[in-house]
Amino acid sequence: MSKTVKRGYSFNDEKEFTGESVNKLYKAERDLYYLLNQGYNIKGASLFVGNHYLLSERQRLALTRAVSTEENIKNRKNKEIKDNLENSIVNIDGFNTIITLEVALSDSLLIKCMDGTIRDLAGLRGTYRIIDKTELAIKLIGEKLEQYKVNKAKFYLDAPVSNSGDLKKKTLKITSLLILIMC
């Protein structure tokens, strides 16, 4: 692959996610968090908050991806794996993990969410294509699994997503540790 692709990049990100825009997003995050914890649904509450702060569509997307209720944050924290991973079997959401790494390798925007996760705004919804950063992303996953001495990894890929078969072949070619399962 010779073409350089910046997965998840938007030219407006430099304006909408720096300086005073970040301060506005933190205020919007606080307000949305409050409304969600009062029982409002995410769609209506984010529309209200987004309109109040005059957020762009991408800023609104970032906000809805970043904010969770207190209960959801506690539930996700309780599911977090903190134990020794040596000789264990790890389940990996293949597309989400690879896409997030591709976005990071593209120097595109990543969001650190309230629940401690890192999410991207790539918005690939059912479509995927291998890019110049895919191979490195897979290698990084493999290296991390080896570092933690994971015995096996079950790598889940959604079969209906375009190019999932190609991604499966590429992953098998790069690392032998992973077991791929199409869902």
Rosetta constraint file for C-alpha pairs under 8 A:
AtomPair CA 1 CA 131 HARMONIC 7.15 0.50
AtomPair CA 1 CA 132 HARMONIC 5.63 0.50
AtomPair CA 2 CA 132 HARMONIC 7.16 0.50
AtomPair CA 3 CA 132 HARMONIC 6.94 0.50
AtomPair CA 4 CA 131 HARMONIC 7.69 0.50
AtomPair CA 4 CA 132 HARMONIC 6.07 0.50
AtomPair CA 5 CA 106 HARMONIC 7.23 0.50
AtomPair CA 5 CA 131 HARMONIC 6.41 0.50
AtomPair CA 5 CA 132 HARMONIC 6.57 0.50
AtomPair CA 5 CA 133 HARMONIC 7.86 0.50
AtomPair CA 6 CA 103 HARMONIC 7.04 0.50
AtomPair CA 6 CA 106 HARMONIC 4.71 0.50
AtomPair CA 6 CA 107 HARMONIC 7.36 0.50
AtomPair CA 6 CA 108 HARMONIC 6.83 0.50
AtomPair CA 7 CA 99 HARMONIC 7.88 0.50
AtomPair CA 7 CA 102 HARMONIC 6.23 0.50
AtomPair CA 7 CA 103 HARMONIC 5.00 0.50
AtomPair CA 7 CA 106 HARMONIC 5.89 0.50
AtomPair CA 7 CA 108 HARMONIC 6.88 0.50
AtomPair CA 7 CA 122 HARMONIC 6.55 0.50
AtomPair CA 8 CA 103 HARMONIC 5.61 0.50
AtomPair CA 8 CA 106 HARMONIC 7.84 0.50
AtomPair CA 8 CA 108 HARMONIC 5.82 0.50
AtomPair CA 8 CA 109 HARMONIC 6.98 0.50
AtomPair CA 8 CA 120 HARMONIC 7.15 0.50
AtomPair CA 8 CA 121 HARMONIC 5.96 0.50
AtomPair CA 8 CA 122 HARMONIC 3.93 0.50
AtomPair CA 8 CA 123 HARMONIC 7.49 0.50
AtomPair CA 9 CA 13 HARMONIC 7.58 0.50
AtomPair CA 9 CA 103 HARMONIC 7.68 0.50
AtomPair CA 9 CA 106 HARMONIC 7.66 0.50
AtomPair CA 9 CA 107 HARMONIC 7.92 0.50
AtomPair CA 9 CA 108 HARMONIC 4.95 0.50
AtomPair CA 9 CA 109 HARMONIC 6.78 0.50
AtomPair CA 9 CA 122 HARMONIC 7.42 0.50
AtomPair CA 10 CA 108 HARMONIC 7.80 0.50
AtomPair CA 12 CA 16 HARMONIC 5.99 0.50
AtomPair CA 13 CA 17 HARMONIC 5.48 0.50
AtomPair CA 13 CA 18 HARMONIC 7.87 0.50
AtomPair CA 13 CA 109 HARMONIC 7.18 0.50
AtomPair CA 14 CA 18 HARMONIC 6.15 0.50
AtomPair CA 15 CA 19 HARMONIC 7.99 0.50
AtomPair CA 15 CA 21 HARMONIC 7.49 0.50
AtomPair CA 16 CA 21 HARMONIC 5.64 0.50
AtomPair CA 16 CA 22 HARMONIC 7.52 0.50
AtomPair CA 16 CA 56 HARMONIC 7.91 0.50
AtomPair CA 16 CA 59 HARMONIC 7.03 0.50
AtomPair CA 17 CA 21 HARMONIC 5.72 0.50
AtomPair CA 17 CA 22 HARMONIC 5.43 0.50
AtomPair CA 17 CA 59 HARMONIC 7.83 0.50
AtomPair CA 18 CA 22 HARMONIC 5.40 0.50
AtomPair CA 19 CA 23 HARMONIC 7.09 0.50
AtomPair CA 20 CA 24 HARMONIC 6.36 0.50
AtomPair CA 21 CA 25 HARMONIC 6.20 0.50
AtomPair CA 22 CA 26 HARMONIC 6.23 0.50
AtomPair CA 23 CA 27 HARMONIC 6.43 0.50
AtomPair CA 24 CA 28 HARMONIC 6.22 0.50
AtomPair CA 24 CA 53 HARMONIC 7.09 0.50
AtomPair CA 25 CA 29 HARMONIC 5.93 0.50
AtomPair CA 25 CA 59 HARMONIC 7.59 0.50
AtomPair CA 25 CA 63 HARMONIC 7.41 0.50
AtomPair CA 26 CA 30 HARMONIC 6.23 0.50
AtomPair CA 27 CA 31 HARMONIC 6.35 0.50
AtomPair CA 28 CA 32 HARMONIC 6.05 0.50
AtomPair CA 28 CA 49 HARMONIC 6.16 0.50
AtomPair CA 28 CA 50 HARMONIC 7.34 0.50
AtomPair CA 28 CA 53 HARMONIC 6.82 0.50
AtomPair CA 28 CA 63 HARMONIC 7.71 0.50
AtomPair CA 29 CA 33 HARMONIC 5.98 0.50
AtomPair CA 29 CA 63 HARMONIC 6.35 0.50
AtomPair CA 29 CA 66 HARMONIC 7.98 0.50
AtomPair CA 29 CA 67 HARMONIC 6.52 0.50
AtomPair CA 30 CA 34 HARMONIC 6.27 0.50
AtomPair CA 31 CA 35 HARMONIC 6.30 0.50
AtomPair CA 31 CA 49 HARMONIC 6.98 0.50
AtomPair CA 32 CA 36 HARMONIC 6.09 0.50
AtomPair CA 32 CA 45 HARMONIC 6.35 0.50
AtomPair CA 32 CA 46 HARMONIC 6.38 0.50
AtomPair CA 32 CA 49 HARMONIC 6.42 0.50
AtomPair CA 32 CA 67 HARMONIC 7.21 0.50
AtomPair CA 33 CA 37 HARMONIC 6.21 0.50
AtomPair CA 33 CA 67 HARMONIC 6.15 0.50
AtomPair CA 33 CA 68 HARMONIC 6.60 0.50
AtomPair CA 33 CA 69 HARMONIC 6.32 0.50
AtomPair CA 34 CA 38 HARMONIC 6.35 0.50
AtomPair CA 35 CA 39 HARMONIC 6.64 0.50
AtomPair CA 35 CA 40 HARMONIC 5.61 0.50
AtomPair CA 35 CA 45 HARMONIC 6.45 0.50
AtomPair CA 36 CA 40 HARMONIC 4.97 0.50
AtomPair CA 36 CA 41 HARMONIC 6.33 0.50
AtomPair CA 36 CA 42 HARMONIC 6.57 0.50
AtomPair CA 36 CA 45 HARMONIC 7.15 0.50
AtomPair CA 36 CA 68 HARMONIC 7.41 0.50
AtomPair CA 36 CA 69 HARMONIC 5.79 0.50
AtomPair CA 37 CA 69 HARMONIC 5.43 0.50
AtomPair CA 37 CA 70 HARMONIC 6.73 0.50
AtomPair CA 40 CA 44 HARMONIC 7.18 0.50
AtomPair CA 40 CA 45 HARMONIC 6.11 0.50
AtomPair CA 41 CA 45 HARMONIC 6.03 0.50
AtomPair CA 42 CA 46 HARMONIC 5.69 0.50
AtomPair CA 42 CA 64 HARMONIC 7.16 0.50
AtomPair CA 43 CA 47 HARMONIC 6.15 0.50
AtomPair CA 44 CA 48 HARMONIC 6.20 0.50
AtomPair CA 45 CA 49 HARMONIC 6.12 0.50
AtomPair CA 46 CA 50 HARMONIC 5.65 0.50
AtomPair CA 46 CA 60 HARMONIC 7.00 0.50
AtomPair CA 46 CA 63 HARMONIC 7.67 0.50
AtomPair CA 46 CA 64 HARMONIC 6.72 0.50
AtomPair CA 47 CA 51 HARMONIC 6.02 0.50
AtomPair CA 47 CA 60 HARMONIC 7.98 0.50
AtomPair CA 48 CA 52 HARMONIC 6.15 0.50
AtomPair CA 49 CA 53 HARMONIC 6.22 0.50
AtomPair CA 50 CA 54 HARMONIC 5.70 0.50
AtomPair CA 50 CA 55 HARMONIC 5.01 0.50
AtomPair CA 50 CA 56 HARMONIC 7.71 0.50
AtomPair CA 50 CA 60 HARMONIC 5.98 0.50
AtomPair CA 51 CA 55 HARMONIC 6.50 0.50
AtomPair CA 55 CA 59 HARMONIC 5.69 0.50
AtomPair CA 55 CA 60 HARMONIC 6.09 0.50
AtomPair CA 56 CA 60 HARMONIC 6.20 0.50
AtomPair CA 57 CA 61 HARMONIC 6.17 0.50
AtomPair CA 58 CA 62 HARMONIC 6.19 0.50
AtomPair CA 58 CA 121 HARMONIC 7.86 0.50
AtomPair CA 59 CA 63 HARMONIC 6.13 0.50
AtomPair CA 60 CA 64 HARMONIC 6.23 0.50
AtomPair CA 61 CA 65 HARMONIC 6.15 0.50
AtomPair CA 61 CA 121 HARMONIC 7.41 0.50
AtomPair CA 62 CA 66 HARMONIC 6.02 0.50
AtomPair CA 62 CA 111 HARMONIC 6.92 0.50
AtomPair CA 62 CA 121 HARMONIC 6.88 0.50
AtomPair CA 63 CA 67 HARMONIC 6.08 0.50
AtomPair CA 65 CA 111 HARMONIC 7.95 0.50
AtomPair CA 65 CA 113 HARMONIC 7.17 0.50
AtomPair CA 65 CA 119 HARMONIC 7.17 0.50
AtomPair CA 66 CA 111 HARMONIC 6.66 0.50
AtomPair CA 66 CA 112 HARMONIC 6.80 0.50
AtomPair CA 66 CA 113 HARMONIC 4.12 0.50
AtomPair CA 66 CA 114 HARMONIC 5.89 0.50
AtomPair CA 66 CA 115 HARMONIC 7.89 0.50
AtomPair CA 66 CA 119 HARMONIC 7.72 0.50
AtomPair CA 67 CA 113 HARMONIC 6.44 0.50
AtomPair CA 67 CA 114 HARMONIC 5.76 0.50
AtomPair CA 67 CA 115 HARMONIC 7.89 0.50
AtomPair CA 68 CA 72 HARMONIC 6.08 0.50
AtomPair CA 68 CA 73 HARMONIC 6.23 0.50
AtomPair CA 68 CA 114 HARMONIC 6.53 0.50
AtomPair CA 68 CA 115 HARMONIC 7.01 0.50
AtomPair CA 69 CA 73 HARMONIC 6.24 0.50
AtomPair CA 70 CA 74 HARMONIC 6.29 0.50
AtomPair CA 71 CA 75 HARMONIC 6.20 0.50
AtomPair CA 72 CA 76 HARMONIC 6.13 0.50
AtomPair CA 72 CA 115 HARMONIC 7.84 0.50
AtomPair CA 73 CA 77 HARMONIC 6.12 0.50
AtomPair CA 73 CA 114 HARMONIC 7.06 0.50
AtomPair CA 73 CA 115 HARMONIC 4.81 0.50
AtomPair CA 74 CA 78 HARMONIC 6.14 0.50
AtomPair CA 74 CA 115 HARMONIC 7.83 0.50
AtomPair CA 75 CA 79 HARMONIC 6.51 0.50
AtomPair CA 76 CA 80 HARMONIC 6.41 0.50
AtomPair CA 76 CA 115 HARMONIC 6.71 0.50
AtomPair CA 77 CA 115 HARMONIC 6.96 0.50
AtomPair CA 84 CA 148 HARMONIC 7.86 0.50
AtomPair CA 85 CA 89 HARMONIC 7.91 0.50
AtomPair CA 85 CA 148 HARMONIC 5.92 0.50
AtomPair CA 85 CA 149 HARMONIC 6.73 0.50
AtomPair CA 85 CA 150 HARMONIC 5.73 0.50
AtomPair CA 86 CA 148 HARMONIC 5.89 0.50
AtomPair CA 86 CA 149 HARMONIC 4.66 0.50
AtomPair CA 86 CA 150 HARMONIC 5.04 0.50
AtomPair CA 86 CA 151 HARMONIC 6.84 0.50
AtomPair CA 87 CA 149 HARMONIC 6.15 0.50
AtomPair CA 87 CA 150 HARMONIC 5.01 0.50
AtomPair CA 87 CA 151 HARMONIC 4.29 0.50
AtomPair CA 87 CA 152 HARMONIC 7.60 0.50
AtomPair CA 88 CA 150 HARMONIC 5.28 0.50
AtomPair CA 88 CA 151 HARMONIC 5.22 0.50
AtomPair CA 88 CA 152 HARMONIC 6.66 0.50
AtomPair CA 89 CA 150 HARMONIC 6.43 0.50
AtomPair CA 89 CA 151 HARMONIC 5.83 0.50
AtomPair CA 89 CA 152 HARMONIC 4.74 0.50
AtomPair CA 89 CA 153 HARMONIC 5.39 0.50
AtomPair CA 89 CA 154 HARMONIC 7.19 0.50
AtomPair CA 90 CA 150 HARMONIC 7.20 0.50
AtomPair CA 90 CA 152 HARMONIC 6.43 0.50
AtomPair CA 90 CA 153 HARMONIC 4.60 0.50
AtomPair CA 90 CA 154 HARMONIC 6.07 0.50
AtomPair CA 91 CA 153 HARMONIC 5.74 0.50
AtomPair CA 91 CA 154 HARMONIC 4.71 0.50
AtomPair CA 91 CA 155 HARMONIC 6.10 0.50
AtomPair CA 91 CA 156 HARMONIC 7.39 0.50
AtomPair CA 92 CA 97 HARMONIC 7.37 0.50
AtomPair CA 92 CA 153 HARMONIC 6.93 0.50
AtomPair CA 92 CA 154 HARMONIC 6.01 0.50
AtomPair CA 92 CA 155 HARMONIC 4.84 0.50
AtomPair CA 92 CA 156 HARMONIC 6.03 0.50
AtomPair CA 93 CA 97 HARMONIC 6.06 0.50
AtomPair CA 93 CA 155 HARMONIC 6.22 0.50
AtomPair CA 93 CA 156 HARMONIC 5.16 0.50
AtomPair CA 93 CA 157 HARMONIC 6.81 0.50
AtomPair CA 94 CA 98 HARMONIC 6.02 0.50
AtomPair CA 94 CA 155 HARMONIC 5.40 0.50
AtomPair CA 94 CA 156 HARMONIC 5.16 0.50
AtomPair CA 94 CA 157 HARMONIC 5.32 0.50
AtomPair CA 95 CA 99 HARMONIC 5.80 0.50
AtomPair CA 95 CA 156 HARMONIC 7.78 0.50
AtomPair CA 95 CA 157 HARMONIC 6.12 0.50
AtomPair CA 95 CA 158 HARMONIC 7.71 0.50
AtomPair CA 96 CA 100 HARMONIC 6.00 0.50
AtomPair CA 97 CA 101 HARMONIC 6.28 0.50
AtomPair CA 98 CA 102 HARMONIC 6.08 0.50
AtomPair CA 98 CA 134 HARMONIC 7.03 0.50
AtomPair CA 98 CA 137 HARMONIC 5.91 0.50
AtomPair CA 98 CA 138 HARMONIC 6.76 0.50
AtomPair CA 99 CA 103 HARMONIC 6.15 0.50
AtomPair CA 99 CA 120 HARMONIC 7.97 0.50
AtomPair CA 99 CA 122 HARMONIC 7.78 0.50
AtomPair CA 100 CA 104 HARMONIC 6.27 0.50
AtomPair CA 100 CA 110 HARMONIC 7.82 0.50
AtomPair CA 100 CA 118 HARMONIC 7.92 0.50
AtomPair CA 100 CA 119 HARMONIC 6.66 0.50
AtomPair CA 100 CA 120 HARMONIC 5.76 0.50
AtomPair CA 101 CA 105 HARMONIC 6.05 0.50
AtomPair CA 101 CA 137 HARMONIC 5.60 0.50
AtomPair CA 102 CA 106 HARMONIC 6.05 0.50
AtomPair CA 102 CA 133 HARMONIC 5.62 0.50
AtomPair CA 102 CA 134 HARMONIC 6.25 0.50
AtomPair CA 102 CA 137 HARMONIC 6.14 0.50
AtomPair CA 103 CA 107 HARMONIC 6.43 0.50
AtomPair CA 103 CA 108 HARMONIC 5.33 0.50
AtomPair CA 103 CA 109 HARMONIC 7.10 0.50
AtomPair CA 103 CA 110 HARMONIC 7.34 0.50
AtomPair CA 103 CA 120 HARMONIC 6.88 0.50
AtomPair CA 103 CA 122 HARMONIC 7.37 0.50
AtomPair CA 104 CA 108 HARMONIC 5.93 0.50
AtomPair CA 104 CA 109 HARMONIC 7.38 0.50
AtomPair CA 104 CA 110 HARMONIC 6.94 0.50
AtomPair CA 105 CA 133 HARMONIC 6.68 0.50
AtomPair CA 105 CA 137 HARMONIC 7.85 0.50
AtomPair CA 106 CA 133 HARMONIC 7.58 0.50
AtomPair CA 109 CA 120 HARMONIC 6.57 0.50
AtomPair CA 109 CA 121 HARMONIC 7.11 0.50
AtomPair CA 110 CA 118 HARMONIC 6.50 0.50
AtomPair CA 110 CA 119 HARMONIC 5.73 0.50
AtomPair CA 110 CA 120 HARMONIC 4.77 0.50
AtomPair CA 110 CA 121 HARMONIC 7.08 0.50
AtomPair CA 111 CA 118 HARMONIC 5.55 0.50
AtomPair CA 111 CA 119 HARMONIC 5.17 0.50
AtomPair CA 111 CA 120 HARMONIC 6.10 0.50
AtomPair CA 112 CA 116 HARMONIC 6.45 0.50
AtomPair CA 112 CA 117 HARMONIC 6.01 0.50
AtomPair CA 112 CA 118 HARMONIC 4.69 0.50
AtomPair CA 112 CA 119 HARMONIC 6.60 0.50
AtomPair CA 113 CA 117 HARMONIC 5.39 0.50
AtomPair CA 113 CA 118 HARMONIC 6.03 0.50
AtomPair CA 113 CA 119 HARMONIC 7.11 0.50
AtomPair CA 124 CA 128 HARMONIC 6.35 0.50
AtomPair CA 126 CA 160 HARMONIC 7.27 0.50
AtomPair CA 126 CA 161 HARMONIC 4.80 0.50
AtomPair CA 126 CA 162 HARMONIC 6.73 0.50
AtomPair CA 127 CA 161 HARMONIC 5.61 0.50
AtomPair CA 127 CA 162 HARMONIC 5.18 0.50
AtomPair CA 127 CA 163 HARMONIC 7.82 0.50
AtomPair CA 128 CA 161 HARMONIC 6.68 0.50
AtomPair CA 128 CA 162 HARMONIC 5.54 0.50
AtomPair CA 128 CA 163 HARMONIC 6.12 0.50
AtomPair CA 128 CA 164 HARMONIC 7.63 0.50
AtomPair CA 129 CA 162 HARMONIC 7.25 0.50
AtomPair CA 129 CA 163 HARMONIC 6.05 0.50
AtomPair CA 130 CA 134 HARMONIC 5.94 0.50
AtomPair CA 130 CA 163 HARMONIC 7.59 0.50
AtomPair CA 130 CA 167 HARMONIC 7.05 0.50
AtomPair CA 133 CA 137 HARMONIC 6.21 0.50
AtomPair CA 134 CA 138 HARMONIC 6.30 0.50
AtomPair CA 135 CA 139 HARMONIC 6.22 0.50
AtomPair CA 135 CA 170 HARMONIC 7.54 0.50
AtomPair CA 135 CA 171 HARMONIC 7.86 0.50
AtomPair CA 135 CA 174 HARMONIC 7.52 0.50
AtomPair CA 136 CA 140 HARMONIC 6.11 0.50
AtomPair CA 137 CA 141 HARMONIC 6.40 0.50
AtomPair CA 138 CA 142 HARMONIC 6.27 0.50
AtomPair CA 138 CA 171 HARMONIC 6.44 0.50
AtomPair CA 138 CA 174 HARMONIC 7.23 0.50
AtomPair CA 138 CA 175 HARMONIC 7.88 0.50
AtomPair CA 139 CA 143 HARMONIC 6.08 0.50
AtomPair CA 139 CA 174 HARMONIC 6.77 0.50
AtomPair CA 139 CA 175 HARMONIC 7.22 0.50
AtomPair CA 140 CA 144 HARMONIC 6.17 0.50
AtomPair CA 141 CA 145 HARMONIC 6.22 0.50
AtomPair CA 142 CA 146 HARMONIC 6.17 0.50
AtomPair CA 142 CA 175 HARMONIC 6.33 0.50
AtomPair CA 142 CA 177 HARMONIC 7.25 0.50
AtomPair CA 142 CA 178 HARMONIC 7.84 0.50
AtomPair CA 143 CA 147 HARMONIC 6.04 0.50
AtomPair CA 144 CA 148 HARMONIC 6.32 0.50
AtomPair CA 145 CA 149 HARMONIC 6.13 0.50
AtomPair CA 145 CA 150 HARMONIC 5.39 0.50
AtomPair CA 145 CA 153 HARMONIC 7.98 0.50
AtomPair CA 146 CA 150 HARMONIC 6.09 0.50
AtomPair CA 151 CA 177 HARMONIC 7.65 0.50
AtomPair CA 152 CA 177 HARMONIC 5.99 0.50
AtomPair CA 152 CA 178 HARMONIC 6.16 0.50
AtomPair CA 152 CA 179 HARMONIC 7.02 0.50
AtomPair CA 153 CA 177 HARMONIC 6.77 0.50
AtomPair CA 153 CA 178 HARMONIC 4.95 0.50
AtomPair CA 153 CA 179 HARMONIC 5.86 0.50
AtomPair CA 154 CA 178 HARMONIC 6.23 0.50
AtomPair CA 154 CA 179 HARMONIC 4.96 0.50
AtomPair CA 154 CA 180 HARMONIC 5.83 0.50
AtomPair CA 154 CA 181 HARMONIC 6.70 0.50
AtomPair CA 155 CA 178 HARMONIC 6.49 0.50
AtomPair CA 155 CA 179 HARMONIC 5.93 0.50
AtomPair CA 155 CA 180 HARMONIC 4.70 0.50
AtomPair CA 155 CA 181 HARMONIC 5.95 0.50
AtomPair CA 156 CA 180 HARMONIC 6.18 0.50
AtomPair CA 156 CA 181 HARMONIC 5.09 0.50
AtomPair CA 156 CA 182 HARMONIC 5.89 0.50
AtomPair CA 156 CA 183 HARMONIC 6.60 0.50
AtomPair CA 157 CA 164 HARMONIC 6.46 0.50
AtomPair CA 157 CA 168 HARMONIC 7.83 0.50
AtomPair CA 157 CA 180 HARMONIC 7.45 0.50
AtomPair CA 157 CA 181 HARMONIC 6.40 0.50
AtomPair CA 157 CA 182 HARMONIC 4.99 0.50
AtomPair CA 157 CA 183 HARMONIC 5.99 0.50
AtomPair CA 158 CA 164 HARMONIC 6.82 0.50
AtomPair CA 158 CA 182 HARMONIC 5.80 0.50
AtomPair CA 158 CA 183 HARMONIC 4.88 0.50
AtomPair CA 159 CA 164 HARMONIC 5.96 0.50
AtomPair CA 159 CA 165 HARMONIC 7.53 0.50
AtomPair CA 159 CA 182 HARMONIC 5.34 0.50
AtomPair CA 159 CA 183 HARMONIC 5.39 0.50
AtomPair CA 160 CA 164 HARMONIC 7.60 0.50
AtomPair CA 163 CA 167 HARMONIC 6.22 0.50
AtomPair CA 164 CA 168 HARMONIC 6.11 0.50
AtomPair CA 165 CA 169 HARMONIC 6.34 0.50
AtomPair CA 166 CA 170 HARMONIC 6.19 0.50
AtomPair CA 167 CA 171 HARMONIC 6.03 0.50
AtomPair CA 168 CA 172 HARMONIC 6.19 0.50
AtomPair CA 168 CA 180 HARMONIC 6.69 0.50
AtomPair CA 169 CA 173 HARMONIC 6.14 0.50
AtomPair CA 170 CA 174 HARMONIC 6.25 0.50
AtomPair CA 171 CA 175 HARMONIC 6.14 0.50
AtomPair CA 171 CA 178 HARMONIC 7.81 0.50
AtomPair CA 172 CA 176 HARMONIC 5.97 0.50
AtomPair CA 172 CA 178 HARMONIC 7.05 0.50
AtomPair CA 172 CA 180 HARMONIC 7.79 0.50
